[in-house]
Amino acid sequence: MTERIKQRAGLAMTLTIALCIAVLGFIPMPATGPVMANDKLNHFLGFAILVLPVASVHPRHVPWIFIAAVTYGGAIELLQPFTGRTRSWGDLVADGAGAALGCALGRVVFARLVGTGRFN
């Protein structure tokens, strides 16, 4: 698989995950229950998973990937009141922390793939 195909696949996975996050971010949720009990963890993991594929294949762009992810999370938080949900600074902080972890893990994955010769 060529490097360009891997980069496009990473971007496609990230865009697919972004769409899933948007759908889940705008579906009205109950105020209580198992999903809401883990709300911040869901945000953290969702944004870590969001950036991981693209950060793994574009490690030089990690700062921009992080900024784009946090901006995306902020946009979702700003629009949620229009769908019956509430905005939350805590959710945005969890999004940013998850994006930071995903970006860091993406760089590690890239370094391992390059070091083993599997990326070339």
C-alpha atoms as an extended CHARMM CRD file, in Angstrom:
* protein
*
       120  EXT
         1         1  MET       CA              0.0000000000        0.0000000000        0.0000000000  PROA      1               0.0000000000
         2         2  THR       CA              1.4510000000        3.3510000000       -0.9900000000  PROA      2               0.0000000000
         3         3  GLU       CA              1.8960000000        6.2230000000        1.4250000000  PROA      3               0.0000000000
         4         4  ARG       CA             -0.7440000000        8.2880000000       -0.3770000000  PROA      4               0.0000000000
         5         5  ILE       CA             -3.3320000000        5.5060000000       -0.0280000000  PROA      5               0.0000000000
         6         6  LYS       CA             -2.5380000000        5.1950000000        3.6890000000  PROA      6               0.0000000000
         7         7  GLN       CA             -2.9260000000        8.9430000000        4.1410000000  PROA      7               0.0000000000
         8         8  ARG       CA             -6.2640000000        8.9570000000        2.3360000000  PROA      8               0.0000000000
         9         9  ALA       CA             -7.4480000000        5.9710000000        4.3600000000  PROA      9               0.0000000000
        10        10  GLY       CA             -6.4940000000        7.7460000000        7.6020000000  PROA      10              0.0000000000
        11        11  LEU       CA             -8.3730000000       10.8600000000        6.5280000000  PROA      11              0.0000000000
        12        12  ALA       CA            -11.4070000000        8.8210000000        5.4390000000  PROA      12              0.0000000000
        13        13  MET       CA            -11.5210000000        7.0140000000        8.8020000000  PROA      13              0.0000000000
        14        14  THR       CA            -11.2790000000       10.3100000000       10.6670000000  PROA      14              0.0000000000
        15        15  LEU       CA            -14.0650000000       11.8870000000        8.6020000000  PROA      15              0.0000000000
        16        16  THR       CA            -16.2800000000        8.8430000000        9.1770000000  PROA      16              0.0000000000
        17        17  ILE       CA            -15.6640000000        9.0490000000       12.9280000000  PROA      17              0.0000000000
        18        18  ALA       CA            -16.3710000000       12.8100000000       12.8180000000  PROA      18              0.0000000000
        19        19  LEU       CA            -19.7380000000       12.1070000000       11.2070000000  PROA      19              0.0000000000
        20        20  CYS       CA            -20.5740000000        9.5570000000       13.9180000000  PROA      20              0.0000000000
        21        21  ILE       CA            -19.6110000000       12.0730000000       16.6180000000  PROA      21              0.0000000000
        22        22  ALA       CA            -21.8440000000       14.7150000000       15.0090000000  PROA      22              0.0000000000
        23        23  VAL       CA            -24.8120000000       12.3570000000       14.8530000000  PROA      23              0.0000000000
        24        24  LEU       CA            -24.3260000000       11.2770000000       18.4740000000  PROA      24              0.0000000000
        25        25  GLY       CA            -23.7500000000       14.8870000000       19.5180000000  PROA      25              0.0000000000
        26        26  PHE       CA            -27.0830000000       16.0690000000       18.1910000000  PROA      26              0.0000000000
        27        27  ILE       CA            -29.3600000000       13.1750000000       19.1410000000  PROA      27              0.0000000000
        28        28  PRO       CA            -31.4440000000       14.1540000000       22.1760000000  PROA      28              0.0000000000
        29        29  MET       CA            -30.2520000000       12.1740000000       25.1840000000  PROA      29              0.0000000000
        30        30  PRO       CA            -31.9370000000       11.4170000000       28.4910000000  PROA      30              0.0000000000
        31        31  ALA       CA            -30.7040000000       13.5030000000       31.4260000000  PROA      31              0.0000000000
        32        32  THR       CA            -29.7340000000       10.3690000000       33.3330000000  PROA      32              0.0000000000
        33        33  GLY       CA            -28.6810000000        6.8240000000       32.5740000000  PROA      33              0.0000000000
        34        34  PRO       CA            -25.5380000000        4.8620000000       31.7420000000  PROA      34              0.0000000000
        35        35  VAL       CA            -24.5970000000        7.0140000000       28.7370000000  PROA      35              0.0000000000
        36        36  MET       CA            -24.7810000000       10.2540000000       30.7250000000  PROA      36              0.0000000000
        37        37  ALA       CA            -22.9570000000        8.7160000000       33.6870000000  PROA      37              0.0000000000
        38        38  ASN       CA            -19.8890000000        8.3920000000       31.4710000000  PROA      38              0.0000000000
        39        39  ASP       CA            -20.4000000000       11.6050000000       29.4910000000  PROA      39              0.0000000000
        40        40  LYS       CA            -16.9070000000       13.0690000000       29.9210000000  PROA      40              0.0000000000
        41        41  LEU       CA            -15.2740000000        9.6910000000       29.3260000000  PROA      41              0.0000000000
        42        42  ASN       CA            -17.3260000000        9.3470000000       26.1290000000  PROA      42              0.0000000000
        43        43  HSD       CA            -16.1150000000       12.7550000000       24.9460000000  PROA      43              0.0000000000
        44        44  PHE       CA            -12.5120000000       11.9490000000       25.8620000000  PROA      44              0.0000000000
        45        45  LEU       CA            -12.4740000000        8.5860000000       24.0780000000  PROA      45              0.0000000000
        46        46  GLY       CA            -14.4640000000        9.8360000000       21.0980000000  PROA      46              0.0000000000
        47        47  PHE       CA            -12.0140000000       12.6090000000       20.3390000000  PROA      47              0.0000000000
        48        48  ALA       CA             -8.9760000000       10.4170000000       20.9750000000  PROA      48              0.0000000000
        49        49  ILE       CA            -10.3510000000        7.9460000000       18.4280000000  PROA      49              0.0000000000
        50        50  LEU       CA            -11.2960000000       10.8030000000       16.0830000000  PROA      50              0.0000000000
        51        51  VAL       CA             -7.7580000000       12.0980000000       15.6040000000  PROA      51              0.0000000000
        52        52  LEU       CA             -5.7940000000        8.8540000000       15.9020000000  PROA      52              0.0000000000
        53        53  PRO       CA             -6.0810000000        7.6730000000       12.2600000000  PROA      53              0.0000000000
        54        54  VAL       CA             -5.1410000000       10.9810000000       10.6580000000  PROA      54              0.0000000000
        55        55  ALA       CA             -2.4410000000       11.7740000000       13.2400000000  PROA      55              0.0000000000
        56        56  SER       CA             -0.8920000000        8.3590000000       12.5380000000  PROA      56              0.0000000000
        57        57  VAL       CA             -0.3910000000        9.1490000000        8.8660000000  PROA      57              0.0000000000
        58        58  HSD       CA              0.1830000000       12.9230000000        9.0820000000  PROA      58              0.0000000000
        59        59  PRO       CA              2.4040000000       13.3550000000       12.1720000000  PROA      59              0.0000000000
        60        60  ARG       CA              3.7950000000       16.7000000000       10.9700000000  PROA      60              0.0000000000
        61        61  HSD       CA              0.2810000000       18.1360000000       10.9820000000  PROA      61              0.0000000000
        62        62  VAL       CA             -0.5380000000       17.1210000000       14.5600000000  PROA      62              0.0000000000
        63        63  PRO       CA             -0.8030000000       20.7260000000       15.8500000000  PROA      63              0.0000000000
        64        64  TRP       CA             -3.3570000000       21.5350000000       13.1330000000  PROA      64              0.0000000000
        65        65  ILE       CA             -5.1720000000       18.2400000000       13.6630000000  PROA      65              0.0000000000
        66        66  PHE       CA             -5.4910000000       19.0720000000       17.3650000000  PROA      66              0.0000000000
        67        67  ILE       CA             -6.7530000000       22.5940000000       16.6420000000  PROA      67              0.0000000000
        68        68  ALA       CA             -9.2660000000       21.2600000000       14.1020000000  PROA      68              0.0000000000
        69        69  ALA       CA            -10.5620000000       18.6430000000       16.5580000000  PROA      69              0.0000000000
        70        70  VAL       CA            -11.0330000000       21.1550000000       19.3870000000  PROA      70              0.0000000000
        71        71  THR       CA            -12.7050000000       23.5970000000       16.9960000000  PROA      71              0.0000000000
        72        72  TYR       CA            -15.0050000000       20.8000000000       15.8430000000  PROA      72              0.0000000000
        73        73  GLY       CA            -15.8670000000       19.9350000000       19.4410000000  PROA      73              0.0000000000
        74        74  GLY       CA            -16.5320000000       23.6090000000       20.1590000000  PROA      74              0.0000000000
        75        75  ALA       CA            -18.8040000000       23.9330000000       17.1380000000  PROA      75              0.0000000000
        76        76  ILE       CA            -20.8100000000       20.9250000000       18.2670000000  PROA      76              0.0000000000
        77        77  GLU       CA            -21.1340000000       22.3790000000       21.7700000000  PROA      77              0.0000000000
        78        78  LEU       CA            -22.3220000000       25.7180000000       20.3390000000  PROA      78              0.0000000000
        79        79  LEU       CA            -24.9530000000       24.0560000000       18.1420000000  PROA      79              0.0000000000
        80        80  GLN       CA            -26.2860000000       21.5310000000       20.6610000000  PROA      80              0.0000000000
        81        81  PRO       CA            -28.8450000000       23.9090000000       22.2610000000  PROA      81              0.0000000000
        82        82  PHE       CA            -30.6150000000       24.0400000000       18.8940000000  PROA      82              0.0000000000
        83        83  THR       CA            -31.2260000000       20.2770000000       19.1340000000  PROA      83              0.0000000000
        84        84  GLY       CA            -32.5110000000       20.1530000000       22.7000000000  PROA      84              0.0000000000
        85        85  ARG       CA            -29.1330000000       19.4510000000       24.2910000000  PROA      85              0.0000000000
        86        86  THR       CA            -27.0320000000       21.7010000000       26.4900000000  PROA      86              0.0000000000
        87        87  ARG       CA            -23.5540000000       23.0250000000       25.9150000000  PROA      87              0.0000000000
        88        88  SER       CA            -20.8360000000       22.2880000000       28.4070000000  PROA      88              0.0000000000
        89        89  TRP       CA            -17.3340000000       23.6160000000       28.9720000000  PROA      89              0.0000000000
        90        90  GLY       CA            -16.5360000000       20.2840000000       30.6170000000  PROA      90              0.0000000000
        91        91  ASP       CA            -17.3820000000       18.4500000000       27.4080000000  PROA      91              0.0000000000
        92        92  LEU       CA            -15.0910000000       20.7370000000       25.4330000000  PROA      92              0.0000000000
        93        93  VAL       CA            -12.2500000000       20.1780000000       27.9100000000  PROA      93              0.0000000000
        94        94  ALA       CA            -12.7720000000       16.4070000000       27.6340000000  PROA      94              0.0000000000
        95        95  ASP       CA            -12.7610000000       16.7300000000       23.8180000000  PROA      95              0.0000000000
        96        96  GLY       CA             -9.4530000000       18.6070000000       23.9430000000  PROA      96              0.0000000000
        97        97  ALA       CA             -7.8500000000       16.1590000000       26.3610000000  PROA      97              0.0000000000
        98        98  GLY       CA             -8.9400000000       13.2310000000       24.2030000000  PROA      98              0.0000000000
        99        99  ALA       CA             -7.6640000000       14.9360000000       21.0400000000  PROA      99              0.0000000000
       100       100  ALA       CA             -4.3080000000       15.5480000000       22.7340000000  PROA      100             0.0000000000
       101       101  LEU       CA             -4.0240000000       11.8730000000       23.6710000000  PROA      101             0.0000000000
       102       102  GLY       CA             -5.0780000000       10.7540000000       20.1860000000  PROA      102             0.0000000000
       103       103  CYS       CA             -2.5150000000       13.0400000000       18.5670000000  PROA      103             0.0000000000
       104       104  ALA       CA              0.2430000000       11.7760000000       20.8710000000  PROA      104             0.0000000000
       105       105  LEU       CA             -0.6950000000        8.1490000000       20.2160000000  PROA      105             0.0000000000
       106       106  GLY       CA             -0.8330000000        8.8650000000       16.4860000000  PROA      106             0.0000000000
       107       107  ARG       CA              2.7550000000       10.0970000000       16.5440000000  PROA      107             0.0000000000
       108       108  VAL       CA              3.8070000000        6.9710000000       18.4370000000  PROA      108             0.0000000000
       109       109  VAL       CA              2.0230000000        4.7260000000       15.9380000000  PROA      109             0.0000000000
       110       110  PHE       CA              3.7070000000        6.5430000000       13.0470000000  PROA      110             0.0000000000
       111       111  ALA       CA              7.1450000000        6.2810000000       14.6540000000  PROA      111             0.0000000000
       112       112  ARG       CA              6.6600000000        2.5560000000       15.2290000000  PROA      112             0.0000000000
       113       113  LEU       CA              5.4740000000        1.9600000000       11.6820000000  PROA      113             0.0000000000
       114       114  VAL       CA              8.3830000000        3.8900000000       10.1910000000  PROA      114             0.0000000000
       115       115  GLY       CA             10.8600000000        2.2220000000       12.5490000000  PROA      115             0.0000000000
       116       116  THR       CA              9.7350000000       -1.2630000000       11.5290000000  PROA      116             0.0000000000
       117       117  GLY       CA              9.6450000000       -0.4040000000        7.8440000000  PROA      117             0.0000000000
       118       118  ARG       CA              5.9280000000       -1.2070000000        7.5950000000  PROA      118             0.0000000000
       119       119  PHE       CA              4.9510000000        2.3280000000        6.6380000000  PROA      119             0.0000000000
       120       120  ASN       CA              7.2460000000        2.5760000000        3.6290000000  PROA      120             0.0000000000
